Amino acid sequence: MTINEKIAALRAKMAQAGVDALVIPTSDPHMSEYIPEAWKARKEFSGFTGSAGTLVVTKEESGLWTDGRYFIQAENQISGSEIKLFRMREKGVPTVEEYLADTQAGKTVAVDGSIYPASTGLLLQEKLEKVGASLVSEDLVMPVWQDRPELPHTPAYVLDVKYAGLTPAEKLAQVREELSKRGADAQLYSTLDCANWLSNVRASDIAFNPFATSYVLVLKDEARLYLDADRLSEADAASLQETFTLRPYNAITEDLEGDLGGAKMLVNKAGISYDNLLRLMKNDSVSIQYGPDVVTQLKGVKNPTELKNIRQAHVWDGVALANFWAKLQKKLEAGETVTEYDVCVMLAAERAKMPENRGESFDTIAGYGPNAAMMHYAPTAEKSDVLQKKGFLLIDSGGQYLTGTTDVTRTFVLGPITEEERTDFTRVLKSHIQLAMAVFPEGTKDGMLDCLARQQVWKYGLDYRCGTGHGVGFFAGVHEGPQNFSQRSSGVLKEGMTITDEPGLYMEGRYGIRTENLLEVVFWKETEYGRFLKLEPMTLFPIDRNGIDVELMTREELDYLNEYHAKVYEALAPHVEPETLLWLKEACKPL
């Protein structure tokens, strides 16, 4: 079926249900960023494969909302269908809620409340009620989704404490302490990063994310883990039962409707489904107060064992990258044909050789030339450009290791570049370094530092339509909060947090540049004005010196880069292949 035919099938189902508009988010019951194939309805009915977006189908038209990372990609992928692109946050472009309130006054709008975030659902409900429209929770997608993939059910296991640093019981004690500070004694963890962190359970239910689809419900005197026991070994099941009551995955619905013993439930509206929040609101045995998932706050600060392991993961990741790049250069110098997709395959193969590697942390972005201007471009075996001995190759990639999760971007110079390209490469590098060199008092909000990077491109009237950095999980999701370098973020940076530093410039139709390291927030010094923190790079891989205009760099910036490269060489040299060592030595020479 074509996309237009699939939308027609949806409209027929909507007519049967008496629904005037249908909202299909990028979501699953766990509000995941990367979702299992079984819940990728927005992709199925729009053809758009990006990781963020919302499809709206009305009787008259259909629209796709997505953010600046995906404008180019979305426009290409919905071309030829009836779907109209709504460029989020662009001037004059309505939000999904504004659009529906404007076009569906007095009508009925449907969402699948089992996968719709409660925060979004409540906002939409409020907007619709003001114009006499109603919001109903009904799954109209699955009945018309042909050949829907099976729900994930991979083997699950408990991550050894030598990696995690804390047992589930120790983590649960921390959670209860934090809940008590907020006058609560219960919280439901629907998001997989929270549920899996608390239980120390891992699996392979989602591509690139070592998660088991599960929930954890913390009550005053009990903690329940909703995970089918047949997924666990007897030993792991017994281990988990020392801390949790094991319940079937699907039992969450009846339990939220059952007697919860007067629980004082702290609810994060962004971390629970619309349907599950409605269940709690109707449950007389629960009193609700709204606030953050306390696990998000706890796991954002890595414990000493995690930090030690993450540093080791970055050594192996740097070795894999270095061996990969040396081999790729050899192929290019020999005149072999190499595509962007070949780059992805080669890099994955090198990471797979590393100790304790468990795959990649996301689909590798290998964009040559104009393709790199699409922030989340992903080549395929069928559609992939051939590398030339000129211009830029941007590679954004990451690995999953039992010792941590990595995320690194480098822009490589494949041959001659223009003066403009060299200038922009250097501006991005300056942006990266200015943020990485930041020192700040304890209690500083992450959003306050975002401008340190952007200032280096703002002064030329340039910018990038995304955040500057994000938190990274521990053998978990590559994107995690609460920390973010973004103009809209207001989280507090704390010692032990890890966060990326990845400014860029994206010139549509010409080239894209990004430089990314993972940084650790560390103690710097204490003065009469209090404790001060700074940022230390955890990523270990050279930045391509061939793209730098040294005349545009300050002495302080060059010193930072030279010190970083010395650190990279010291860490990687003992482990790389002999042929790689020659390249590494040259790549880390001081400027």
ABEGO torsion letter per residue (X at the ends): XBAAAAAAAAAAAAAAAGBABBBBBBBBAAGBABBBAAABAAAAAAGBABABEBBBBBAABBBBBBBAAAAAAAAAAABGBABBBBBBGBBGBBBAAAAAAAAABGBBBBBBAAABBAAAAAAAAAAAAAAGBBBBBBBAAAAABBGBBBBBBBBBBBBBAAAAGBBAAAAAAAAAAAAAAAGBABBBBABAAAAAAAAGBBBAABBGBBBBBBBBBBBAABBBBBBBAAABBAAAAAAAAAABBBBBAAAAAAAAABBAGGBBBBBBAAABBAAAAAAAAABAABBBBBBBBAAAAAAABBBAAAAAAAAAAAAAAAAAAAAAAAAAAAAAAAGBBBBAAAAAAAAAAAAAABBGBAEBABBBBBBBEAAAABAABBBBAABBBBBBBBEBBBBBBBBBBAAEBBBBBBBBBAEBBBAAAAAAAAAAAAAAAAAAABBBBBGBBAAAAAAAAAAAAAAAGBBBBBBABBBBBBGBBABBOABBBBAABABBBBBGBBBBBBBBBBBBGABBBBBBBBBBBBBABBBAAEBBBBBBBABBBBBBAAABBAAABBAAAAAAAAAAAAAAAAAAAAABBAAAAAAAAAAABBX
